[in-house]
């Protein structure tokens, strides 16, 4: 990359710091605590639990991920990182530290609908900006297109990416309209790459075409490196949010990575995503910012479901959930458990942790580490996990997690047990006759008054309902539900996201 030639590898400050650390690890850690850490958050799209090498995939699946694996070896690798079932809900939970249903965002945002982040939500970017941070997002927002919902009006100083209400396959609408002879959209009137500064209206940059989609992540990388460089020069702490496209369908790799893997365009895309992470990390190191930057790599939800094959791929364009069952849009373990790694040199000891950690937990955890303020006028479902990160405890502070789809509470986790309040999807499969989940468009039908309960440790495919044998588990499971319900008395949710009930 040409930026390597432009930026000298001058590391005098870090060399001095390294010398002090060599003399005393304690002094080094204390020195790191005196300055506010930068935060670099790379959010991948639709990467499953079993895709990354550090989680059992990578080379074993024909698509090595050496840079993410290295990051995992240098940081805290979470093996029980839990998200929401799909893109918009997880991103809303990340940004607000709250269940997505509290923002009316418990379904995927679709352009032209009213699903949009409320104006009065307080985002992670707002919290960090109020704490003195420069903030930027380059990539996919997907929290609605209303003006008040757009990232430049929700705490970010800079935004560059696809339209705020769209996802990565938006460019397909022009071709699809022509194919079906239903709508004729010109290139200039179709989806565009957009940008905006804080408080300003969106500006159209260029049409978002298939060609642009293939190389969009490298544009995001260039913007991210430029942002970090400017903040380094200004001496200002930064929050850089990079929600990249890999590995969201259609996985159209750039020419450089076309055919790089052994498993088709999904593997090519995964390897390209790994290179993207490596490039940003190399830039961080070249800038001398590595030691005082919290780096997070995570995925927003599980991979695309079985049978996915798009744009003429010769293999299914999908990842793997590893040992778990489910896919993007489901409410089973494979949909909401995925990869997450957190690195902060000298502060976070490299290790693997089975502690339950929700995507909502980043908000209060970053607030604690960055000197930010958690809102006190609304329920916050995220939990401060800074003690887990810093090695003060090994178990974390979370024991349960609720899962919503639209206006419905559909599932709850307590420790290793998962209860379902609805059956989802048509048909039956598997030795236990469990009803398979059906993805984003799956149907839900009320059960007969008793939830199904599964032990996801002993039964990761969720084939054996143990609700009758382990009925005592229902007590703590339903207690978590009741605790949530009590918060609704003073802070009722807005109407649930809905596109089917009128």
C-alpha positions in Angstrom: 0.0 0.0 0.0 1.3 3.5 -0.9 0.6 4.9 2.5 3.5 2.9 4.0 5.8 5.0 1.9 4.3 8.3 3.1 4.4 7.7 6.8 7.7 7.3 8.6 8.0 4.6 11.2 9.2 7.0 13.8 8.5 5.4 17.2 10.6 7.5 19.6 7.9 7.8 22.2 7.0 4.1 22.1 10.7 3.2 22.3 11.0 5.2 25.5 7.8 3.5 26.8 9.1 0.1 25.8 12.3 0.8 27.8 10.3 1.7 30.8 8.2 -1.4 30.5 11.3 -3.5 30.2 12.4 -2.1 33.6 9.0 -2.5 35.2 5.7 -3.8 33.9 3.9 -2.0 36.7 5.3 1.3 35.7 4.4 0.6 32.1 0.8 -0.2 32.9 0.6 2.9 35.1 2.0 5.1 32.3 -0.7 3.7 29.9 -3.4 4.5 32.4 -2.5 8.2 32.5 -3.6 8.9 28.9 -7.1 8.3 27.4 -7.0 5.3 25.1 -8.0 5.6 21.4 -10.7 3.1 20.3 -10.6 1.4 17.0 -13.7 -0.8 16.4 -13.8 -3.0 13.3 -17.2 -4.6 12.8 -17.3 -7.4 10.3 -20.6 -8.4 8.6 -22.1 -11.9 8.8 -19.0 -13.7 9.9 -19.9 -16.9 11.7 -18.4 -18.4 14.9 -16.5 -21.0 13.0 -15.1 -18.9 10.1 -12.0 -17.3 11.7 -8.9 -19.4 12.2 -8.7 -18.5 15.9 -12.2 -20.0 16.3 -11.6 -23.2 14.4 -12.0 -22.0 10.8 -9.4 -20.2 8.7 -7.0 -22.6 7.0 -9.1 -25.6 8.0 -11.9 -24.1 5.9 -9.7 -23.2 3.0 -9.6 -19.5 3.8 -6.7 -18.6 6.2 -7.1 -15.5 8.4 -3.6 -14.9 9.8 -4.0 -11.2 10.8 -7.1 -11.7 12.8 -5.6 -14.8 14.3 -2.6 -12.8 15.4 -4.8 -10.1 16.9 -6.6 -12.9 18.8 -3.3 -14.2 20.1 -2.4 -10.7 21.3 -5.7 -9.9 23.0 -8.8 -11.2 24.8 -10.6 -13.8 22.6 -14.2 -14.0 23.7 -15.8 -17.4 23.1 -19.2 -16.4 24.3 -19.7 -13.1 22.6 -23.5 -12.6 22.0 -25.2 -10.3 19.6 -28.7 -9.8 18.2 -30.1 -11.9 15.3 -29.4 -9.5 12.4 -27.6 -6.3 11.2 -29.7 -3.4 12.4 -30.6 -4.9 15.8 -26.9 -5.6 16.6 -25.7 -2.2 15.5 -28.4 -0.5 17.5 -27.5 -2.5 20.6 -23.8 -1.6 20.0 -24.4 2.1 19.6 -26.9 2.5 22.5 -25.9 -0.1 25.0 -29.6 -1.1 25.0 -31.7 -3.9 23.6 -32.6 -2.9 20.1 -36.3 -3.1 20.9 -36.0 -0.1 23.1 -35.1 2.0 20.0 -37.8 0.3 17.8 -35.0 -1.3 15.8 -35.5 -5.0 16.4 -35.9 -5.8 12.7 -33.5 -5.0 9.8 -33.9 -1.5 8.6 -35.2 -1.2 5.1 -35.0 1.9 3.0 -38.4 3.5 2.6 -39.8 2.3 5.9 -40.1 4.2 9.2 -37.6 1.9 11.0 -35.0 4.5 12.1 -32.9 5.3 15.2 -34.9 7.8 17.4 -33.5 11.3 17.7 -33.4 11.1 21.5 -31.1 8.0 21.6 -27.7 8.6 23.0 -25.1 6.8 21.0 -21.6 5.5 21.9 -20.3 8.2 19.6 -22.1 11.0 21.4 -20.9 9.6 24.8 -17.3 9.5 23.6 -17.4 12.9 21.8 -18.7 14.4 25.0 -15.6 12.8 26.7 -13.3 14.7 24.3 -12.9 12.2 21.5 -12.9 12.8 17.8 -15.3 10.4 16.2 -15.7 8.9 12.7 -17.6 6.1 11.0 -16.6 4.8 7.6 -18.8 2.0 6.2 -22.3 0.8 7.0 -24.6 2.5 9.5 -27.9 0.7 8.8 -29.8 2.4 11.5 -32.3 4.2 9.3 -32.3 7.1 6.8 -34.3 9.8 8.7 -32.2 12.9 9.0 -32.1 12.8 12.8 -31.0 9.1 12.6 -28.0 9.7 10.3 -24.6 9.2 11.9 -23.4 12.8 11.5 -26.4 13.7 13.7 -25.8 10.9 16.2 -22.4 11.8 17.5 -20.0 11.3 14.6 -17.8 14.1 13.3 -17.3 12.3 10.0 -19.1 9.8 7.9 -18.3 8.1 4.6 -20.1 5.0 3.3 -23.2 3.6 1.8 -26.6 5.3 2.5 -27.5 5.1 6.2 -30.6 3.0 5.6 -29.0 0.6 3.2 -26.9 -2.5 3.3 -24.2 -3.8 1.0 -26.4 -5.4 -1.7 -28.3 -2.1 -2.4 -26.6 -1.7 -5.7 -28.6 -4.6 -7.0 -31.8 -2.7 -7.1 -31.0 -1.1 -10.5 -30.4 -4.4 -12.2 -33.3 -6.1 -10.4 -35.7 -3.4 -11.5 -34.7 -3.8 -15.1 -34.9 -7.6 -14.9 -38.4 -7.5 -13.6 -39.5 -4.6 -15.7 -41.0 -3.1 -12.5 -39.0 0.0 -12.1 -36.5 1.9 -14.2 -33.8 3.6 -12.1 -31.0 5.5 -13.7 -27.5 5.2 -12.3 -27.6 8.8 -11.1 -30.9 8.2 -9.3 -29.8 4.9 -7.7 -27.9 4.2 -4.4 -24.8 6.4 -3.9 -21.8 6.5 -1.8 -22.4 9.4 0.6 -20.4 11.5 3.1 -21.1 14.1 5.7 -19.4 16.2 8.4 -21.0 16.7 11.8 -24.4 18.3 11.6 -24.2 18.7 7.8 -26.5 17.1 5.2 -25.4 14.0 3.3 -23.5 14.7 0.1 -23.5 12.3 -2.9 -20.1 11.1 -3.8 -20.6 8.6 -6.7 -23.0 5.9 -7.7 -22.8 2.7 -5.7 -22.2 0.1 -8.4 -21.1 -3.5 -8.4 -17.6 -2.3 -9.2 -17.6 0.1 -6.3 -18.9 -2.7 -4.0 -15.9 -4.8 -4.9 -13.4 -2.2 -3.7 -15.4 -0.2 -1.1 -13.6 -1.6 1.9 -10.2 -0.3 0.7 -11.8 3.1 0.4 -13.0 2.8 4.0 -9.4 1.8 5.0 -8.0 4.9 3.3 -10.5 7.1 5.1 -9.8 5.4 8.5 -6.0 5.8 8.1 -6.3 9.4 7.1 -8.6 10.0 10.2 -6.1 8.4 12.6 -3.2 10.4 11.1 -5.0 13.7 11.5 -5.9 12.9 15.1 -2.3 11.9 15.9 -1.2 15.2 14.5 -3.8 17.0 16.6 -2.9 15.1 19.7 -6.6 14.1 20.2 -8.0 10.8 21.3 -10.2 9.2 18.7 -13.1 6.7 18.2 -12.8 5.1 14.8 -15.8 2.9 13.9 -15.1 0.8 10.8 -18.2 -1.3 9.9 -16.7 -3.1 6.8 -18.5 -5.1 4.2 -16.8 -8.5 4.6 -18.4 -11.0 4.5 -21.9 -9.7 3.7 -23.5 -11.1 0.5 -22.9 -10.6 -2.3 -19.3 -11.5 -1.5 -17.8 -9.9 -4.5 -14.0 -9.8 -3.9 -11.7 -7.2 -5.4 -9.6 -8.5 -8.3 -6.6 -8.9 -5.9 -8.5 -11.5 -3.9 -10.6 -13.2 -6.6 -9.8 -16.9 -6.3 -7.6 -16.5 -3.2 -9.4 -19.1 -1.2 -10.3 -22.7 -1.8 -14.1 -22.3 -1.0 -15.4 -19.7 -3.5 -16.2 -16.1 -3.1 -17.1 -16.3 0.6 -13.6 -17.5 1.3 -12.1 -14.9 -0.9 -14.1 -12.2 0.9 -13.1 -13.6 4.3 -9.4 -13.5 3.3 -9.9 -9.9 2.0 -11.4 -8.9 5.3 -8.4 -10.4 7.1 -6.1 -8.3 4.9 -8.2 -5.2 5.6 -7.8 -5.7 9.4 -4.1 -6.2 8.9 -3.7 -3.1 6.9 -5.4 -0.9 9.5 -3.4 -2.5 12.3 -0.2 -1.9 10.4 -1.1 1.8 10.0 -1.9 2.1 13.7 1.5 0.7 14.5 3.3 2.9 11.9 1.6 5.9 13.5 3.0 5.0 17.0 -0.5 4.6 18.3 -0.6 0.8 18.9 0.2 0.8 22.6 -2.6 3.2 23.7 -5.4 2.0 21.4 -8.1 -0.4 22.3 -8.7 -2.5 19.2 -11.9 -4.5 18.8 -12.6 -6.9 16.0 -16.1 -8.4 16.1 -19.0 -9.6 13.8 -22.5 -8.3 14.0 -24.3 -11.7 13.7 -24.0 -15.2 12.4 -23.4 -16.1 8.7 -25.8 -16.2 5.9 -28.0 -19.3 5.9 -27.8 -22.7 4.2 -28.4 -22.7 0.4 -27.2 -19.2 -0.1 -25.7 -18.9 -3.6 -25.7 -15.5 -5.3 -24.2 -13.8 -8.3 -23.2 -17.1 -10.0 -20.9 -18.4 -7.3 -19.8 -21.9 -7.7 -20.1 -22.6 -4.0 -22.7 -21.4 -1.4 -21.9 -17.8 -0.5 -22.1 -18.5 3.3 -20.0 -19.0 6.4 -20.2 -21.4 9.2 -21.5 -21.3 12.8 -19.0 -23.9 14.0 -20.6 -26.3 16.4 -23.8 -24.2 16.8 -27.1 -24.2 15.1 -28.6 -21.4 13.1 -27.8 -18.5 10.7 -28.4 -14.8 10.1 -31.9 -13.9 11.3 -32.4 -16.9 13.4 -32.7 -16.7 17.2 -30.6 -19.9 17.9 -27.1 -19.9 19.2 -25.3 -19.9 15.8 -27.1 -16.7 14.9 -26.2 -14.7 18.0 -22.8 -16.2 19.1 -19.9 -15.0 17.0 -16.3 -13.9 17.1 -14.9 -10.9 19.1 -11.3 -10.0 20.0 -10.2 -7.1 22.2 -6.6 -5.9 22.3 -5.0 -3.2 24.5 -1.3 -3.8 24.9 0.0 -3.8 28.5 -3.5 -3.5 29.8 -5.4 -6.5 28.5 -3.6 -9.8 29.1 -3.7 -12.1 26.1 -6.0 -15.0 26.8 -9.3 -16.7 25.9 -12.4 -16.1 28.0 -15.7 -18.0 28.2 -17.3 -15.1 30.1 -20.7 -14.1 28.6 -20.2 -10.8 26.9 -23.0 -8.9 25.0 -22.4 -6.4 22.2 -24.3 -4.0 24.4 -21.6 -4.2 27.0 -19.1 -2.2 25.0 -21.0 1.0 25.7 -20.7 1.1 29.5 -17.2 -0.6 29.3 -15.8 2.1 27.0 -17.5 4.8 29.1 -15.6 3.5 32.1 -12.2 3.2 30.3 -12.5 6.5 28.4 -14.0 8.7 31.2 -17.4 8.9 29.5 -20.9 9.1 31.1 -23.5 6.4 30.9 -27.0 7.9 30.6 -29.0 7.7 33.8 -32.4 8.7 32.4 -33.2 5.4 30.6 -32.6 1.7 31.1 -29.1 0.6 30.0 -28.9 -3.1 29.3 -25.2 -3.2 28.7 -22.9 -4.1 31.6 -19.5 -2.6 32.5 -17.1 -5.4 31.7 -13.9 -3.4 32.3 -12.8 -5.7 35.2 -13.0 -8.7 32.9 -10.9 -6.9 30.3 -8.3 -5.8 32.8 -8.0 -9.2 34.4 -9.6 -8.3 37.8 -12.1 -11.1 37.3 -12.4 -14.1 35.0 -16.1 -14.6 34.9 -17.5 -11.2 33.8 -20.7 -9.7 35.2 -23.3 -11.1 32.8 -25.5 -14.2 33.3 -28.4 -13.7 31.0 -29.5 -12.2 27.7 -32.8 -11.7 26.0 -33.5 -11.9 22.3 -36.2 -10.0 20.4 -37.6 -10.2 16.9 -39.9 -7.3 16.0 -42.2 -6.7 19.0 -41.8 -10.2 20.4 -39.5 -11.6 23.1 -38.6 -14.9 21.5 -35.7 -16.3 23.6 -33.7 -15.9 26.7 -30.3 -17.2 27.7 -29.3 -17.9 31.4 -25.9 -19.3 31.8 -25.7 -22.3 29.5 -29.4 -22.7 29.1 -31.5 -21.2 26.3 -35.4 -21.1 26.4 -37.6 -20.4 23.4 -41.0 -18.9 23.7 -42.0 -19.5 20.0 -41.4 -22.1 17.4 -39.7 -20.7 14.4 -39.7 -21.9 10.8 -41.5 -24.7 8.9 -40.7 -28.4 8.8 -38.7 -30.6 11.1 -35.1 -31.9 11.0 -32.5 -33.6 13.1 -32.8 -36.6 15.4 -34.6 -34.6 18.1 -37.3 -33.4 15.7 -36.4 -29.8 16.6 -38.1 -27.3 14.3 -35.4 -25.6 12.2 -35.0 -21.9 12.2 -35.8 -20.3 8.9 -33.7 -17.1 8.7 -34.8 -13.5 8.5 -38.1 -14.3 6.9 -39.1 -17.1 9.2 -42.5 -17.4 10.7 -43.3 -17.6 14.4 -46.2 -19.4 16.0 -47.2 -19.4 19.7 -46.3 -22.4 21.7 -48.5 -24.3 24.1 -47.6 -22.3 27.2 -44.3 -24.0 28.1 -41.0 -22.8 26.6 -38.5 -25.2 25.1 -35.2 -25.3 26.9 -31.8 -26.4 25.6 -28.4 -26.7 27.2 -26.2 -25.1 24.5 -23.0 -26.5 26.1 -23.9 -30.2 26.0 -26.3 -29.8 23.0 -24.9 -27.1 20.7 -27.2 -28.1 17.9 -30.2 -27.6 20.2 -31.8 -30.9 19.4 -33.0 -32.1 22.8 -35.6 -30.2 24.7 -34.9 -30.6 28.4 -37.6 -28.2 29.6 -39.5 -31.0 31.5 -36.4 -32.6 33.1 -34.8 -29.3 34.0 -37.9 -27.4 34.9 -36.0 -25.7 37.8 -34.1 -23.7 35.1 -37.3 -21.9 34.2 -37.1 -19.9 37.5 -34.0 -17.9 36.7 -34.8 -17.8 33.0 -38.2 -16.2 33.6 -36.7 -14.0 36.4 -34.6 -12.3 33.7 -37.7 -11.7 31.7 -39.5 -10.2 34.8 -36.5 -7.9 35.5 -36.7 -6.6 32.0 -40.5 -6.1 32.2 -40.1 -3.9 35.4 -38.0 -1.4 33.4 -40.9 -0.9 31.0 -43.1 0.7 33.7 -41.1 3.9 33.8 -39.5 3.6 30.3 -42.0 1.9 27.9 -40.6 0.9 24.5 -41.7 2.6 21.3 -43.9 0.5 19.0 -42.0 -2.5 17.9 -40.5 -2.7 14.4 -43.1 -4.2 12.2 -43.6 -4.9 8.5 -46.4 -7.5 8.6 -49.0 -6.5 11.2 -51.2 -3.5 10.4 
